[in-house]
Every structure is written in structure tokens, then in C-alpha cells.
Amino acid sequence: MREKAITRTSIIGIIANVILAAFKAGAGLISGSIAIILDAVNNLTDAMSSIITIVGIKLSKKRPDAKHPFGYGRIEYFSTMLIALLVLVAGSSSIIESAKRILKPEMPDYRVVAIVIIVVSVFSKLALGGFVKSQGKKYNSDALLASGAEASFDAIISASTLVGAVVTYVFNISIDGYIGVLISVFIIKAGIEMFLETIGNVIGNRPDSEISKAIKQSIAEIDGVNGAYDLILHNYGPDKAIGTVHVEINGDMSAVDIHKLTKVIQKKILEEYRIFLTVGIYAVDQKDDEKVSVRETINELCKSHSGVVNTHGYYIDLDEKIISFDVGIDFTISDSAEFAKNIKSEVEKIYSGCTVYVNLDTYYSD
């Protein structure tokens, strides 16, 4: 379904851009306007982007194999990167040609038909950009979102050529080369932003904080779960992700009940978010009053420090004098090692003779 929708949207983009490029090229040749010709070239670049999107989505659906057990979903990111590079090449070429027109200006001969074509192209690209971006959001496709954003930029570019045509027509002044430079700058800017965003996806962007919160909340709503922590997500393409999470449960649950609970969690998150989770367990002894008191004391101590989000993952063995726990912190704590050392020292002062282990988990401040 997703593959067909992205392919269909890309084909619509190819057809629309080829038609627009043909009309603009004709108008540019008739009028002698470098700005309109560059606008036509930009439309051909968009058509090529759509072709790359189709190839990328096809390759990303290859079955997993021994070398790539999680599939080829990330190929979509590389197809977006190719689109970005194509845009940068087009922008660089455009700015060179426009600079030549500034150094050796020529007066374009704008005619009514050329102006009409530009006006039509502005509204066409606005409509196309809106449609492609809506499909990109619906099917979580970075390539479509990139193409849609590029189409919206093209509408601005076409509008700028319209301004240049009107100025030339009314005042008999040629600003064609300057409009070409402006168009080129927009193209290059869009290419750089597209490229950097895709690089971020390949390196590994932080998961969307709202999705992370929603997943933890969804898990916490399941009977038998006291809380969800340490969620880590790995993206293997726009529509495939795996991850790990720790859940806190009461310590008196049987192994059979725990096994059943992990299956319930995995099934729910897979159905709601298309994410497969490996579930780890934090077992908490709620019946031992002394251990409950230790947890509450340490939690209050940690929460008194700025930058602490939560404490969890307690392991307390007072007979062996071992206390271990996790502290969730945000990025406002610059020296995490020193912070962990201070927390450890403060807990050891309260529970002298105990060996204290402090593990830090980094959370996002929002």
C-alpha cells in the first residue's frame, strides 16, 4: 500500500514537472529570459527527483538477507540524499549562468503568453507541492516530503520570474540575471537543508519526543506494568523500527506471568506503532518496607538535584549491602560523570557500609 502510494505520487510529479518544464522552456526561449529557462531546468530536476524516489522505494523493499537482516529500508534515505545532491548541482550551475547574465546583460522580450505560462506554473506548483507533502506525511516518506518542499520553493521561484517579467515589461529594465541568482540561492539552500536532514537520519536522529512519550504511556497503561523506562529506538527505514524498553513490575510476578506480559507489550506496540520492542524487566519488591523506604529516600535525594527526570531500575540487597539504581537526567547536566559521583557519595553517606552503583540514563528535557 505504502509503496504503491509513493510510486503513484511520484509518477504524478514526473508528469506535471515534465509538462511545466516544456512550457517554461518554450516561454524562456521565446522571451530570451535566463530566469525562465533556469526555472524550466529546475522542473526537470524535480522530475528526476521523483524518478529517484521511485527507484529508492523499490530497492528499499528488497527482502532481508544474511548481510542485511533488517532489510534495505534505509535506502530511502540515500535516495533523498541523491535528490539533494541533484538539487545542489542544479543550483550551482544556475548561479554561474545567472552571474554571466549580470556581467553581460541582455533585455528579455517578455510576451503575454510567457507571462501567462509563469502565472499558471505558480499555481500548479503550489497545488503539486501541497499534494506531494500531504502524501509524504501520510506515508512517512522523507523523499516525498523533500519533493513536496522543493515544489513549494519552485512556486516562489516562478513568482520571482513573474516579478522580473513585470518589471522588464513596465519599466524596460532587465533584472533577469539578478532574479536568476535569487532562484539559484533558493535552490542551493533547499538542497543543503535536504542533504543535512537526510544525513541526520542516516547517522541516527533522536526519536520524536511525542512518539517516545506516547509509547511509554501506552505501555504503562497495561495491567501489571508500574512504569516504562530506557526506551531506545533504531530506525531501519521510514516504516520499520525496532527497539528496547525496560518495564517496572512487582517482584512477586511469576516467570510465566512475566513472559505473558512481555508478549502483550510487544503485540500492542507493534500494532499501534509498527515497532518491535525487546522488553527488559525491573522487578520491585513492594512488600519489604525497608526496601520501599530506601527507594523513596534515594528518589527524594535525586529529585532535589536540577536536571533529574526520574529514578528507576532499583536493585536493593540489604543483606549483601548492595544498592543499585538508574537516574534519568537531561542534557542540562554537562558533567554526567561528576554528577553520578556526587549522587553515589550522597547515598553512601546515608547508607554507610553499602556498595552503591549509579547508572545514568540521558533523557530529553522536553
Disulfide bonds with the S-S distance in Angstrom:
none
